[in-house]
Amino acid sequence: MKPILLQGHERSITQIKYNREGDLLFTVAKDPIVNVWYSVNGERLGTYMGHSGAVWCVDADWDTKHVLTGSADNSCRLWDCETGKQLALLKTNSAVRTCGFDFGGNIIMFSTDKQMGYQCFVSFFDLRDPSQIDNNEPYMKIPCNDSKITSAVWGPLGECIIAGHEGGELNQYSAKSGEVLVNVKEHSRQINDIQLSRDMTMFVTASKDNTAKLFDSTTLEHQKTFRTERPVNSAALSPNYDHVVLGGGQEAMDVTTTSTRIGKFEARFFHLAFEEEFGRVKGHFGPINSVAFHPDGKSYSSGGEDGYVRIHYFDPQYFEFEFEA
């Protein structure tokens, strides 16, 4: 089946995210536009307008009432999903790199970059307390002195956040006290992406060290490693098969005269238990920056440096992969 091609961005895609039901797909890019699409047929439902810089991250809460975005314009914004109205504007001293709602949708967290003399912080806001939003005063702010956070997600039950750093470390921060609960370093270079499994017991990391790795969400114990010969920008776990999809390719600055075949711009599928690659799907004209499985596991989406988002429908049991031994 031919993939559905979503053309709504002028610059390279930074993150794509399904809501919990999977009927909506949110896409953000290095332009100020935040798009929401109907995932069944690729129809664009709307655009959240307000940012003035590249948008690095997006998240939707559990019942898809609110959308959260973080941008290089030094702001994190809360939107009404249905109307597109901006509900809150949280200004920061540097670019917002990661953001997310907790399990209940009441608490948001976002991390800021280490730049322009400002250090990296993780801020926590409780949306049930309007004074925190009005005064731009988070109830907790965790400084990250060593290396900046490049990817972060909420852990199981919203008790902690799992953060990947520029230097390859993984930290688990308590959402109540802010202390570091667990610290591990399994990657040798920057962690580009972290995505949880459907039941939140495991998560997969994607790193510039050419690997994606599987970890236990509670202990951060390293379970599996998936190796490639190019930096991995994003990785996602299938909700109903033992499959991992990896997206990556060369660094963007190296992509000039490279043909798509040499550039390794395919989405690559690995078996979760055996760590073996069993298929590749072509399509993008540049590195893949973000991949996400639909919550029903029957399709996956990928967003690339070429500014396109592709929705691939398939049944993994009968899916025809192109694979070169």
PyMOL commands that set and color helices and strands:
alter all, ss='L'
color gray80, all
select helices_A, chain A and resi 130-134+156-158+252-254+260-263
alter helices_A, ss='H'
color red, helices_A
select strands_A, chain A and resi 4-6+13-18+24-29+34-38+43-48+55-60+66-71+75-80+86-91+96-101+107-112+120-126+140-144+149-154+160-165+169-174+180-185+191-196+202-207+211-216+222-227+232-237+243-248+267-271+277-281+288-293+299-304+309-313
alter strands_A, ss='S'
color yellow, strands_A
deselect
rebuild
show_as cartoon
